[in-house]
Amino acid sequence: MECPYCKQEMKQGYLKGDGRMSVRWHEEGKRISLGDKMTGSGGLQATKYSWGTFKLPGRYCKSCKKLIIDTFISE
């Protein structure tokens, strides 16, 4: 997907959190080691805390540091 802000290519991945560590974005297909998870060095940190387990698909632009997340809200 092309970034709507800078027109560079965005990377597919997931915004994840489990209530124990900070919320982070991980690129799809790349594994994060247990050591990186424990130290918080794996992936891109999005927030300091989370309140439960979740995994949201999204796209990240490294150029302008924008994260786009799909919603699943039905009206």
C-alpha positions as CSV (number, residue, x, y, z in Angstrom):
1,M,0.0,0.0,0.0
2,E,1.2,3.5,-0.8
3,C,1.4,5.9,2.1
4,P,-1.3,8.6,1.7
5,Y,1.0,11.2,3.3
6,C,4.4,10.8,1.5
7,K,3.6,8.2,-1.2
8,Q,6.3,5.8,-0.1
9,E,5.6,2.0,0.2
10,M,4.1,1.0,3.6
11,K,5.0,-2.3,5.4
12,Q,2.3,-4.7,6.5
13,G,2.3,-5.8,10.1
14,Y,0.5,-5.9,13.4
15,L,0.0,-3.7,16.5
16,K,0.2,-6.1,19.4
17,G,-0.1,-5.8,23.2
18,D,-0.7,-8.2,26.1
19,G,-1.0,-6.1,29.2
20,R,2.5,-6.9,30.5
21,M,4.7,-4.9,28.1
22,S,4.3,-1.8,25.9
23,V,2.2,-1.9,22.8
24,R,4.4,-2.5,19.7
25,W,4.1,-2.8,16.0
26,H,5.7,-5.8,14.3
27,E,6.4,-6.2,10.6
28,E,4.6,-9.2,9.1
29,G,6.8,-12.2,8.5
30,K,9.6,-11.0,10.9
31,R,10.1,-12.9,14.1
32,I,10.9,-11.0,17.4
33,S,13.1,-12.9,19.8
34,L,12.1,-13.5,23.4
35,G,15.1,-11.4,24.5
36,D,13.8,-8.5,22.3
37,K,10.3,-8.9,23.7
38,M,11.6,-8.8,27.3
39,T,13.8,-5.8,26.8
40,G,11.3,-4.0,24.6
41,S,13.8,-3.6,21.7
42,G,11.8,-5.6,19.1
43,G,9.4,-3.8,16.8
44,L,8.2,-0.2,17.0
45,Q,6.9,1.0,20.4
46,A,3.5,2.6,20.0
47,T,2.4,3.2,23.7
48,K,3.8,2.6,27.2
49,Y,1.1,0.3,28.5
50,S,-1.8,-1.9,27.4
51,W,-4.7,-3.5,29.3
52,G,-5.2,-6.9,27.6
53,T,-4.1,-9.0,24.8
54,F,-4.8,-7.8,21.2
55,K,-3.4,-8.0,17.7
56,L,-4.6,-5.4,15.1
57,P,-3.5,-5.5,11.4
58,G,-2.0,-2.3,10.1
59,R,0.5,-0.7,7.8
60,Y,3.5,1.4,8.8
61,C,5.4,4.0,6.8
62,K,9.1,4.2,7.9
63,S,9.5,7.5,6.0
64,C,6.9,9.7,7.8
65,K,6.4,7.4,10.8
66,K,2.6,7.0,10.2
67,L,0.7,3.9,11.3
68,I,-2.6,3.1,9.6
69,I,-4.9,0.5,11.4
70,D,-8.0,-1.1,10.0
71,T,-11.1,-1.0,12.1
72,F,-13.7,-3.7,12.5
73,I,-16.6,-1.6,13.8
74,S,-20.0,-2.4,12.3
75,E,-22.7,0.2,12.4
